Amino acid sequence: MGSNDFLILLIIAGVIILTIMVFPKPVKLLLRTIIQGVGGVLGLLIFNFLLSPLGWYVGINWATILIIAILGIPGMVFLYFLNIFF
């Protein structure tokens, strides 16, 4: 790793730290949404594995990830209800 690469890495780290210090609430909200989205995808994978023999399967795409990331567990329940009744 050359000195230029190390300098660029330090500048990027400084910008990230400065952004977190200046905008703590939006960054916290963004991180929470990302964590809920990842957890939702894992939950969908588990529930799809368990419920697919019954014919209850929710596809994983950007729309379902966004619904689960914003609404959380109620969003996952909502998606399964939509799948069952429609």
MDTraj code that builds the backbone (N, CA, C; nanometers):
import mdtraj as md
import numpy as np

residues = "MET GLY SER ASN ASP PHE LEU ILE LEU LEU ILE ILE ALA GLY VAL ILE ILE LEU THR ILE MET VAL PHE PRO LYS PRO VAL LYS LEU LEU LEU ARG THR ILE ILE GLN GLY VAL GLY GLY VAL LEU GLY LEU LEU ILE PHE ASN PHE LEU LEU SER PRO LEU GLY TRP TYR VAL GLY ILE ASN TRP ALA THR ILE LEU ILE ILE ALA ILE LEU GLY ILE PRO GLY MET VAL PHE LEU TYR PHE LEU ASN ILE PHE PHE".split()
xyz = np.array([
    [0.0852, -0.1165, 0.0000],
    [0.0000, 0.0000, 0.0000],
    [0.0901, 0.1232, 0.0000],
    [0.0771, 0.2017, -0.1027],
    [0.1604, 0.3200, -0.1147],
    [0.1128, 0.4328, -0.0261],
    [0.1939, 0.5371, -0.0208],
    [0.1602, 0.6502, 0.0665],
    [0.0361, 0.7233, 0.0151],
    [0.0152, 0.7256, -0.1159],
    [-0.1042, 0.7902, -0.1708],
    [-0.2302, 0.7132, -0.1318],
    [-0.2231, 0.5814, -0.1362],
    [-0.3380, 0.4989, -0.0978],
    [-0.3718, 0.5183, 0.0496],
    [-0.2711, 0.5260, 0.1326],
    [-0.2924, 0.5458, 0.2752],
    [-0.3533, 0.6833, 0.3017],
    [-0.3092, 0.7844, 0.2291],
    [-0.3629, 0.9190, 0.2448],
    [-0.5090, 0.9237, 0.2018],
    [-0.5420, 0.8580, 0.0923],
    [-0.6810, 0.8529, 0.0456],
    [-0.7678, 0.7809, 0.1483],
    [-0.7172, 0.6728, 0.2056],
    [-0.7900, 0.5986, 0.3080],
    [-0.8156, 0.6857, 0.4309],
    [-0.7182, 0.7624, 0.4729],
    [-0.7353, 0.8525, 0.5864],
    [-0.8370, 0.9624, 0.5569],
    [-0.8352, 1.0144, 0.4360],
    [-0.9317, 1.1186, 0.3988],
    [-1.0733, 1.0618, 0.3982],
    [-1.0917, 0.9426, 0.3430],
    [-1.2245, 0.8798, 0.3408],
    [-1.2728, 0.8523, 0.4825],
    [-1.1850, 0.8013, 0.5685],
    [-1.2225, 0.7755, 0.7077],
    [-1.2590, 0.9057, 0.7778],
    [-1.1859, 1.0123, 0.7523],
    [-1.2159, 1.1420, 0.8124],
    [-1.3498, 1.1969, 0.7668],
    [-1.3809, 1.1812, 0.6388],
    [-1.5092, 1.2279, 0.5869],
    [-1.6236, 1.1489, 0.6492],
    [-1.6057, 1.0186, 0.6654],
    [-1.7096, 0.9357, 0.7274],
    [-1.7306, 0.9769, 0.8724],
    [-1.6243, 0.9961, 0.9462],
    [-1.6355, 1.0372, 1.0867],
    [-1.6983, 1.1755, 1.0971],
    [-1.6590, 1.2665, 1.0114],
    [-1.7166, 1.4011, 1.0120],
    [-1.8656, 1.3966, 0.9789],
    [-1.9048, 1.3142, 0.8842],
    [-2.0462, 1.3010, 0.8487],
    [-2.1270, 1.2469, 0.9656],
    [-2.0725, 1.1483, 1.0348],
    [-2.1418, 1.0914, 1.1504],
    [-2.1543, 1.1952, 1.2620],
    [-2.0529, 1.2784, 1.2793],
    [-2.0574, 1.3800, 1.3846],
    [-2.1552, 1.4925, 1.3500],
    [-2.1637, 1.5298, 1.2239],
    [-2.2489, 1.6413, 1.1837],
    [-2.3952, 1.5979, 1.1724],
    [-2.4183, 1.4769, 1.1192],
    [-2.5545, 1.4277, 1.0969],
    [-2.5770, 1.2970, 1.1735],
    [-2.5817, 1.2995, 1.3063],
    [-2.5922, 1.1724, 1.3790],
    [-2.7280, 1.1037, 1.3639],
    [-2.8369, 1.1797, 1.3624],
    [-2.9694, 1.1169, 1.3548],
    [-2.9957, 1.0542, 1.2176],
    [-2.9692, 1.1217, 1.1062],
    [-2.9914, 1.0565, 0.9770],
    [-2.9024, 0.9336, 0.9565],
    [-2.7794, 0.9393, 1.0051],
    [-2.6901, 0.8251, 0.9915],
    [-2.7420, 0.7087, 1.0762],
    [-2.7900, 0.7392, 1.1973],
    [-2.8450, 0.6354, 1.2827],
    [-2.9691, 0.5730, 1.2181],
    [-3.0540, 0.6557, 1.1586],
    [-3.1731, 0.6056, 1.0910],
    [-3.1362, 0.5196, 0.9709],
    [-3.0362, 0.5627, 0.8956],
    [-2.9920, 0.4852, 0.7799],
    [-2.9340, 0.3511, 0.8224],
    [-2.8518, 0.3512, 0.9255],
    [-2.7944, 0.2248, 0.9737],
    [-2.9021, 0.1315, 1.0277],
    [-3.0009, 0.1881, 1.0982],
    [-3.1101, 0.1065, 1.1501],
    [-3.1893, 0.0438, 1.0353],
    [-3.2151, 0.1207, 0.9300],
    [-3.2885, 0.0695, 0.8157],
    [-3.2099, -0.0404, 0.7447],
    [-3.0801, -0.0226, 0.7309],
    [-2.9968, -0.1243, 0.6662],
    [-2.9950, -0.2521, 0.7495],
    [-2.9809, -0.2387, 0.8807],
    [-2.9787, -0.3567, 0.9681],
    [-3.1130, -0.4284, 0.9639],
    [-3.2235, -0.3528, 0.9653],
    [-3.3547, -0.4163, 0.9558],
    [-3.3735, -0.4838, 0.8212],
    [-3.3212, -0.4251, 0.7156],
    [-3.3312, -0.4867, 0.5831],
    [-3.2562, -0.6181, 0.5762],
    [-3.1354, -0.6207, 0.6307],
    [-3.0560, -0.7447, 0.6312],
    [-3.1237, -0.8511, 0.7177],
    [-3.1708, -0.8094, 0.8352],
    [-3.2422, -0.9033, 0.9211],
    [-3.3702, -0.9533, 0.8564],
    [-3.4378, -0.8656, 0.7846],
    [-3.5595, -0.9049, 0.7144],
    [-3.5337, -1.0054, 0.6047],
    [-3.4250, -0.9876, 0.5317],
    [-3.3900, -1.0842, 0.4274],
    [-3.3592, -1.2204, 0.4896],
    [-3.2854, -1.2196, 0.5994],
    [-3.2579, -1.3467, 0.6678],
    [-3.3866, -1.4107, 0.7191],
    [-3.4763, -1.3280, 0.7744],
    [-3.6050, -1.3795, 0.8197],
    [-3.6877, -1.4356, 0.7055],
    [-3.6882, -1.3657, 0.5920],
    [-3.7604, -1.4165, 0.4753],
    [-3.7025, -1.5490, 0.4272],
    [-3.5709, -1.5605, 0.4266],
    [-3.5096, -1.6862, 0.3841],
    [-3.5517, -1.8008, 0.4760],
    [-3.5513, -1.7760, 0.6058],
    [-3.5892, -1.8805, 0.7015],
    [-3.7367, -1.9158, 0.6860],
    [-3.8238, -1.8130, 0.6821],
    [-3.9662, -1.8411, 0.6695],
    [-4.0006, -1.9030, 0.5344],
    [-3.9338, -1.8608, 0.4281],
    [-3.9576, -1.9233, 0.2978],
    [-3.9182, -2.0699, 0.3005],
    [-3.8097, -2.1013, 0.3673],
    [-3.7663, -2.2404, 0.3781],
    [-3.8681, -2.3228, 0.4567],
    [-3.9192, -2.2654, 0.5664],
    [-4.0124, -2.3390, 0.6516],
    [-4.1536, -2.3461, 0.5939],
    [-4.1987, -2.2401, 0.5262],
    [-4.3365, -2.2331, 0.4812],
    [-4.3570, -2.2678, 0.3342],
    [-4.2502, -2.2888, 0.2595],
    [-4.2660, -2.3211, 0.1178],
    [-4.3379, -2.4538, 0.0941],
    [-4.3281, -2.5555, 0.1810],
    [-4.4096, -2.6761, 0.1581],
    [-4.5601, -2.6481, 0.1628],
    [-4.6014, -2.5431, 0.2321],
    [-4.7431, -2.5060, 0.2381],
    [-4.7843, -2.4174, 0.1209],
    [-4.6879, -2.3789, 0.0395],
    [-4.7164, -2.2908, -0.0730],
    [-4.7089, -2.1435, -0.0380],
    [-4.6616, -2.1118, 0.0802],
    [-4.6485, -1.9732, 0.1222],
    [-4.5045, -1.9299, 0.0995],
    [-4.4831, -1.8539, -0.0033],
    [-4.3489, -1.8110, -0.0406],
    [-4.3533, -1.6646, -0.0814],
    [-4.2663, -1.5838, -0.0246],
    [-4.2543, -1.4427, -0.0605],
    [-4.1208, -1.4245, -0.1316],
    [-4.1260, -1.3715, -0.2523],
    [-4.0036, -1.3468, -0.3273],
    [-3.9201, -1.2370, -0.2636],
    [-3.7918, -1.2501, -0.2767],
    [-3.7011, -1.1493, -0.2209],
    [-3.6567, -1.0583, -0.3346],
    [-3.7016, -0.9337, -0.3293],
    [-3.6611, -0.8328, -0.4265],
    [-3.6495, -0.6988, -0.3537],
    [-3.6208, -0.5945, -0.4271],
    [-3.5979, -0.4646, -0.3625],
    [-3.7226, -0.4120, -0.2934],
    [-3.8408, -0.4396, -0.3501],
    [-3.9644, -0.3903, -0.2890],
    [-3.9892, -0.4582, -0.1549],
    [-3.9718, -0.5906, -0.1489],
    [-3.9951, -0.6607, -0.0229],
    [-3.8901, -0.6222, 0.0812],
    [-3.7675, -0.6040, 0.0390],
    [-3.6624, -0.5623, 0.1315],
    [-3.6944, -0.4233, 0.1875],
    [-3.7408, -0.3336, 0.1021],
    [-3.7744, -0.1983, 0.1471],
    [-3.8920, -0.1992, 0.2439],
    [-3.9944, -0.2795, 0.2138],
    [-4.1105, -0.2885, 0.3042],
    [-4.0675, -0.3414, 0.4402],
    [-3.9868, -0.4460, 0.4409],
    [-3.9433, -0.5033, 0.5676],
    [-3.8472, -0.4090, 0.6405],
    [-3.7614, -0.3388, 0.5668],
    [-3.6671, -0.2473, 0.6310],
    [-3.7399, -0.1314, 0.6978],
    [-3.8487, -0.0855, 0.6388],
    [-3.9209, 0.0276, 0.6967],
    [-4.0172, -0.0185, 0.8057],
    [-4.0923, -0.1263, 0.7802],
    [-4.1964, -0.1684, 0.8737],
    [-4.1511, -0.2735, 0.9746],
    [-4.0437, -0.3441, 0.9452],
    [-3.9946, -0.4466, 1.0373],
    [-4.0771, -0.5738, 1.0305],
    [-4.0994, -0.6366, 1.1459],
    [-4.1733, -0.7631, 1.1521],
    [-4.3176, -0.7466, 1.1024],
    [-4.3879, -0.6378, 1.1362],
    [-4.5218, -0.6226, 1.0779],
    [-4.5199, -0.6190, 0.9248],
    [-4.4136, -0.5672, 0.8667],
    [-4.4009, -0.5684, 0.7214],
    [-4.3877, -0.7089, 0.6664],
    [-4.3147, -0.7949, 0.7376],
    [-4.3005, -0.9331, 0.6939],
    [-4.4352, -1.0058, 0.7037],
    [-4.5062, -0.9836, 0.8141],
    [-4.6386, -1.0446, 0.8301],
    [-4.7322, -0.9948, 0.7199],
    [-4.7269, -0.8666, 0.6898],
    [-4.8088, -0.8083, 0.5838],
    [-4.7806, -0.8749, 0.4491],
    [-4.6555, -0.8971, 0.4174],
    [-4.6208, -0.9605, 0.2902],
    [-4.6727, -1.1041, 0.2832],
    [-4.6633, -1.1764, 0.3925],
    [-4.7150, -1.3134, 0.3921],
    [-4.8670, -1.3149, 0.3824],
    [-4.9350, -1.2205, 0.4488],
    [-5.0803, -1.2116, 0.4344],
    [-5.1200, -1.1807, 0.2900],
    [-5.0475, -1.0891, 0.2272],
    [-5.0757, -1.0600, 0.0865],
    [-5.0569, -1.1836, 0.0011],
    [-4.9530, -1.2600, 0.0292],
    [-4.9268, -1.3803, -0.0489],
    [-5.0342, -1.4853, -0.0275],
    [-5.0812, -1.5003, 0.0950],
    [-5.1808, -1.6028, 0.1246],
    [-5.3163, -1.5683, 0.0653],
    [-5.3589, -1.4426, 0.0776],
    [-5.4940, -1.4058, 0.0384],
    [-5.5054, -1.3594, -0.1059],
    [-5.3973, -1.3264, -0.1722],
    [-5.4073, -1.2807, -0.3111],
    [-5.3261, -1.3674, -0.3997],
])
top = md.Topology()
chain = top.add_chain()
for i, resn in enumerate(residues, 1):
    res = top.add_residue(resn, chain, resSeq=i)
    for name in ("N", "CA", "C"):
        top.add_atom(name, md.element.get_by_symbol(name[0]), res)
traj = md.Trajectory(xyz[None], top)
